[in-house]
């Protein structure tokens, strides 16, 4: 990186760091205000459904695989992606003003993001759906392994005891993930 570009970036940061930090903190606070009550509601619901103070992995899986749980996961994922994209959008707005040497405030960045909220929500939905499609093969493979080999016990059993079937599947998976054909094999 040239010294001129570094000096310019440093000058841009000095010009807008207060607005960028204020906007970042506001988005984080908004995310906390939205996600914390939802997570608390789910935790309470799981404890009540289990009837015990400790929630097992089966309780969590049962909830996530239920219609209410699936809807909850979708809402949380969509909200998280929307918050991240909103923060990227606001910081891009602030950075654009810094590059153009125009004054900017956190309030103007918030106004910019709010005015484009419908487009942002459509974009976050598209990003989320694409991530789900990309994850499907991996989730299917994990489901097949669990259904065929690991179904008998809770995941904590496998992590603590390392039974032979766990070691076998774990080493096979590791070998498959780390295997890269040599350059001679590709030629």
N, C-alpha and C positions, 0 to 999 in steps of 0.2 A: 504494500500500500504506500502510495507516495505521501510525502510530508504535507503537501498541499491539501490532499483529500482528508488526511487525518486532522489537520488544523481546521478545515471547514466543518467536519463532523463534530469536532469538539466545540466549535463556536455555535453550531446548531443546538447541541445539547445544552450549553450554557444559556441559550436564549429561551428554551422551552422546557427545561427540566421540571419546573414547578407545575406547569399544566399537565405534562405527561405523568408525573407522580400522582397528582390529584385525580386525574382521570383513572389511572390504574387502581388507586385505592377505592374510588367510588364503584368501579366495576366489581372489585373483590368483595366489597361490602354488600353490593346488590346480590351477588352470587351466594354469599353466606346467608343473607336474609331470605332468599328463595329456597335454597337447598336444605338448610338445617331443619326447618319445620317438616319438610317432606321426609327426610331421613329419620327424624324422631317419630313421625307417624308410623313409618314402616317398622321401625324397631319395636314400638309398643304393640303393633298388630302381631308381629311375629312372636313376641313373648306371650301375649294373650292366647294366641293360637296353639303354642307349644304347651302352655300350662306350666312351664318351668322357667326359672330365672336364667337358664342357659339355653341358647339357641344352637342347635346342631346344624351341620352342613345340609342335612336332609331337609330340615325346616326351611332353610334359606332357598335351597333348590326347589322345594315344593312351592314356595311363594313365587319365585321368579318364573316358574313354569305355569303358574295359574294365570287366568286372564287379567286379574288385577295386578299381579306382579309383572307380567309382560308389559302392561300399559305403563306401570311405574318406571320400569327400565327404559322404555321408549321416551317417556317424558323427561326423565333425568338426563338421558343421553342428548336429547334434542336441546334441552335447556343449557347443558354444559357446552355443547358446540356453539349454540347461539351466543352465549356469553363470551366465549373465546373469539368468535368472529367479530362480535361487537367491540371487544377490546382491540383487536387488530385494526378494525376500521377506524376507531377513534385515534389510535396511535399513528396510523397512516395519515389521517387528517392533520394531526399535530405536526408530523414530520414534513408534510407538504408545505405547511405554513412556514416551518423553520427554513426549508430550502428556499422558499420564495421571499424570505425575510419579512413576512407579514406577522403581525401580532396575533396570538391565539390564546384562548383560555380553555380551561376544562369545561366550562359551561357551553362554549361554542362547539366543542367536540361532542358533548352530550347531545346538543341540538342537532348536529349533523347526523349522528347515529340514530336518534329517535325519528327523524324525518325519513330515514331509509329502513325503518324497522320491518315493513312488509317484505321488501326485497331480501333483507337479512334473514328473516325467518324462512323464506323459500330456499335461499342458499344453504342454510344450516340443515334443512330437511333433505336436500339433495346430497349434501356431504355425508350426512348420517346414513342415508339409504345406500350410498356407494360403499361406505365402510362396512355396513352389514353384509352386502353382497361379497365384498372381499374376504370377510371373516367366515362366511358360510363353510367353505371347504375345511378350514381348520377346526371349526366347531363340530362339523360332522365327523371328522377323524377322531377328535377327542371323545365324542359321544359313542362312536363304535368301539373304541378301546375300553371305555368305561362299561358299556353294555356287555361286551364279550369277555372281558378279563378282570375288571376291578369292581364289579358290582356288589360283591359280597360284604364290603366293609366301607366305613367312613374314610375319607382321604387322610384324616389324622392317623389312622391305624397304619396306612402305608408309609406315611412320612416318619412315624416313630419306629416301626418294627422292621421295615425294609424286607418284606417277605420275598421268596424267590420269584414269584410272578411279577412283582414290582421291579425287581432288579433286572429281570429279563427284558421287560418292555421298555424300561428306562434306558438300558444300554442300546437296544435296537433303535430307539428313537434318536438317541444321541448320535449313533453312527450314521443314520440316514440324514440327519440335519447337518452333520459336519463333513459328510462325504462330498468331495469335489473331484470330478474326473481330472486326471492328469492331462497336460497339454498333448501328450502322445496319443491318449485315448480319443481326443477330439479331432486329431488330424486324420 
